[in-house]
Amino acid sequence: MHSQNLINIISDQLPNLNKSESKVARVILADPDSATRSSIATLAKAAAVSEPSVNRFCKRFDAAGFPDFKLKLAKALVSGVRFVNRNVDPDDDVSSYTPKIFDGTINNLAMVRDKISHSRVNQVVDKLIQAKRIYFFGVGASGSVARDAENKFFRFNLPVSFHDDVLMQRMLASTGSTGDVFFFISHTGRTKEVVEIAEIARASGSTVIGLTAPDSPLAQVSSVTLDVEVPENTDEYMPMTSRIVHLVILDVLATGVTLRRGPDFLPHLEKIKNSLKPTRYPRTS
């Protein structure tokens, strides 16, 4: 697993910092580039704290001191990931909210990239490879992600289906058995019907995979989870970034399955791709 980006660590820890630490953090997050070029005195003055407070802040984030902290911060910036303001304000115009949406999505994708467990991805690929049948379940916005998953995974010559109707999900879960994989997609992991259906699938002897928030009710009843934490308030706004993150993770899993199948499986994928050629106009120069 990639080491987590320092800027994201600071932003994640912001609610847990004391008053002085919070002041230092906010100055750094407002302009990380400038912070890498600042002296400790300049940063302390900008944050309205003492120089020892800046040093204590640096040590909290596993730096030997301010020079070491600046080096770690510079490395974080080189990775292309930085803290961005994802909040769209009521008075934003198109030139403001458009880059905010793009920047927020890019930032969240990079955050998940740095946090995701490679061993857990490998474990999920194992379950998918061994499955005799795969069901992708999602409701609401996650239903469209589940549909995309079906489109990706049917190519692997496995019985695959997606379902976004909770009554159909409940019936299918009750008829599952050993070898069946039920893959649940849920940003919050708190939808009661989804959690109940996952419990039914587990009780039937099936494997339940949850692509969901860590420590959520869905994660707790899943056999295996891919923990994804995307800072998105879906109680007030429609899910945007989380849906894109889930789609990318499904691409990662599909790639893992393809590589596990090896070169002997490539002619099958090529056959599917070639079947679409008659449906397209030729490329123009």
Secondary structure, DSSP 8 states (H G I E B T S, - for coil): -----HHHHHHHHGGGS-HHHHHHHHHHHH-HHHHHH--HHHHHHHHTS-HHHHHHHHHHTT-SSHHHHHHHHHHHHHTT---------TT--HHHHHHHHHHHHHHHHHHHHHHS-HHHHHHHHHHHHH-SEEEEE--THHHHHHHHHHHHHGGGSS-EEEE--HHHHHHHHHT--TTEEEEEE-SSS--HHHHHHHHHHHHTT-EEEEEE-TT-HHHHH-SEEEE------TTTS---HHHHHHHHHHHHHHHHHHHHH-GGGHHHHHHHHHTTGGGS-----
